């Protein structure tokens, strides 16, 4: 638990999450306004997680499907767009005169 708490503190320092009390419940929120694109990405991932949990509660997916989604995240996350980035293309060799040997 100590390691988890320190991870959460670090995320707060980076302005990615904010802790707050909402109607007597402690909540962690993605700090989109101050955290920029990284916080927006975190928020998107948390929303994706919440969607999967809602599917489980509604009986749309099984516990096994939910666990597969969690344990292999983000492989089974359909909400994220992924593209393969081609490997770096080597630059062509320069042509010209070879340097003279001294």
C-alpha positions as CSV (number, residue, x, y, z in Angstrom):
1,X,0.0,0.0,0.0
2,X,2.9,2.4,0.7
3,X,4.2,2.0,-2.8
4,X,0.7,2.6,-4.2
5,X,0.3,5.8,-2.2
6,X,3.7,7.1,-3.4
7,X,2.7,6.4,-7.0
8,X,-0.5,8.4,-6.4
9,X,1.5,11.2,-4.8
10,X,3.8,11.3,-7.9
11,X,0.8,11.5,-10.2
12,X,-0.5,14.4,-8.2
13,X,2.8,16.2,-8.4
14,X,2.8,15.8,-12.2
15,X,-0.8,17.2,-12.2
16,X,-2.3,14.0,-13.6
17,X,-4.7,13.3,-10.8
18,X,-6.5,15.2,-8.1
19,X,-7.9,13.9,-4.9
20,X,-11.2,15.3,-3.6
21,X,-14.2,14.6,-1.4
22,X,-17.4,14.2,-3.3
23,X,-20.5,13.7,-1.0
24,X,-18.3,12.0,1.7
25,X,-16.5,9.7,-0.8
26,X,-12.8,10.2,-1.5
27,X,-12.4,10.3,-5.3
28,X,-9.4,10.4,-7.6
29,X,-9.9,12.4,-10.9
30,X,-7.7,12.9,-13.9
31,X,-6.6,16.6,-13.7
32,X,-7.3,17.4,-17.3
33,X,-7.3,21.2,-17.0
34,X,-3.8,21.5,-15.6
35,X,-2.3,18.2,-16.6
36,X,-2.6,18.7,-20.4
37,X,-2.6,15.8,-22.9
38,X,-1.1,13.3,-20.4
39,X,-4.0,13.8,-18.0
40,X,-6.5,13.7,-20.9
41,X,-5.0,10.4,-21.9
42,X,-5.2,9.1,-18.3
43,X,-8.9,10.2,-18.2
44,X,-9.6,8.4,-21.4
45,X,-8.0,5.2,-20.1
46,X,-9.9,5.5,-16.8
47,X,-13.2,6.0,-18.8
48,X,-12.4,2.9,-20.8
49,X,-11.9,0.9,-17.6
50,X,-15.2,2.2,-16.2
51,X,-16.9,1.2,-19.5
52,X,-15.6,-2.4,-19.2
53,X,-16.7,-2.5,-15.5
54,X,-20.2,-1.3,-16.5
55,X,-20.4,-4.0,-19.2
56,X,-19.6,-6.6,-16.5
57,X,-22.2,-5.2,-14.1
58,X,-24.8,-5.2,-16.9
59,X,-24.0,-8.8,-17.8
60,X,-22.8,-7.9,-21.3
61,X,-19.4,-9.5,-20.6
62,X,-18.3,-12.3,-18.3
63,X,-15.9,-12.0,-15.4
64,X,-13.4,-14.0,-17.5
65,X,-13.7,-11.4,-20.3
66,X,-13.3,-8.6,-17.9
67,X,-10.2,-10.2,-16.3
68,X,-8.7,-10.8,-19.7
69,X,-9.3,-7.1,-20.6
70,X,-7.6,-6.0,-17.3
71,X,-4.7,-8.5,-17.3
72,X,-3.8,-7.9,-20.9
73,X,-4.5,-4.2,-21.0
74,X,-4.3,-2.4,-23.4
75,X,-4.3,-5.3,-25.9
76,X,-8.1,-5.8,-25.7
77,X,-9.0,-2.2,-25.2
78,X,-11.2,-1.3,-28.3
79,X,-11.5,2.4,-27.3
80,X,-7.9,3.2,-28.2
81,X,-6.7,3.7,-31.7
82,X,-3.4,2.0,-32.4
83,X,-1.3,2.1,-35.5
84,X,2.0,0.4,-36.3
85,X,4.8,2.8,-36.8
86,X,7.2,1.5,-39.4
87,X,10.8,1.1,-38.4
88,X,13.2,3.9,-39.2
89,X,14.2,3.8,-42.9
90,X,18.0,3.9,-43.2
91,X,19.3,7.0,-44.9
92,X,20.9,6.4,-48.3
93,X,24.7,6.5,-48.3
94,X,26.2,9.7,-49.6
95,X,27.9,9.5,-52.9
96,X,30.9,11.4,-53.8
97,X,34.6,11.4,-53.5
98,X,36.3,9.4,-50.9
99,X,38.5,11.4,-48.6
100,X,42.2,11.3,-49.4
101,X,44.4,9.3,-47.1
102,X,47.1,11.3,-45.4
